[in-house]
Amino acid sequence: MILDKKLIDKFINITSNAAISCKKYIGKNDKIIADKAATDSIRKNLNILDIDGKVVIGEGELDEAPMLYIGEKLGTGKGPSIDIAVDPLEGTNFAAKNLPGSLSVIAIASKGNLFNAPETYMDKLAVGKDVPKDATDLDFSLEKNIKNIAEAKNKDISQINACLLDRPRHKEIIKKLNDLKVNLKLISDGDISGALLVTDVKYNIDIFLGIGGGPEGVLAASALDAFNCKFQGRFLFKTDKDKNRAKKMGIKDLNKKYEINEIIKGDSIFCATGITTGDLVKGVELKNEKFITETLVTHKSSTIKIVKKEVPIT
Ligand code: VTB
């Protein structure tokens, strides 16, 4: 089912307003308060929309998140039935420390079409549309993936650029990439943005890989699907609590590798508004008594664009 284009503006407003409500907390070194401002704003504004919405990815489960918890119903109940994935403030550290790259992010799809992801880590791989879909795979060796990308792009391996989170858990991968002479972009947080850097040659990233948050993986996949890029993810369940939770969510094979069309089906809308300026979009600016926001929007069935919005101070 195609999602009504009129929903696009409504969802741009949702993430734009969340970004604006975060603005006063940028650089205050308090990520909890910034996250709460974004979460409050999103919840309040989603609840007045004519949608029959349900959170499938949010701030956590009911016992750990009072708002935007998985399963929470949102909207007036009068409009289309949609599933919502939301990360009100992606890159909480960035906002708290006034560093580049914090975003307010939402993705929607028709009911049942957006994967209900557990709050656990995910091993991810994202590659641009200029590489054949079968050239890379989470099950291939790192060497094979890099070699195939280089071949597809007619580049030397030393010209390949890989983006991943700078974490001790990636020590081995980083060493292998160094040995291969691949160029690295090691990000401290914000792996939704990281994954989206494969969408356009201007970002100069050939592959995004490594282990990050599962919910962030699903959000990135929603946009990557509209860009016709490749994404694969495999959840990593460490504790028994994680495993039981996954089983309760209906995941039978805990080692399953998910393809993009198993994570997001049919039409979707994705909006990411900048809070602090990053690679994808500018942060919120205040000019002449107006806030100016920039939002990356993808609507799978119609458009991909960056939308600037002016919102008067109220
Ligand atoms: C990433 C990143 C987030 O968490 O998913 C990461 O996108 C994964 O968790 O911005 P660890 O920090 O435990 O590695 C964030 O960095 C913070 O939510």
Residues whose N, C-alpha, C, O or C-beta is under 5 A from the ligand:
A	BS01	VTB	E90 G91 S188 D189 G190 D191 I192 G212 G213 E216
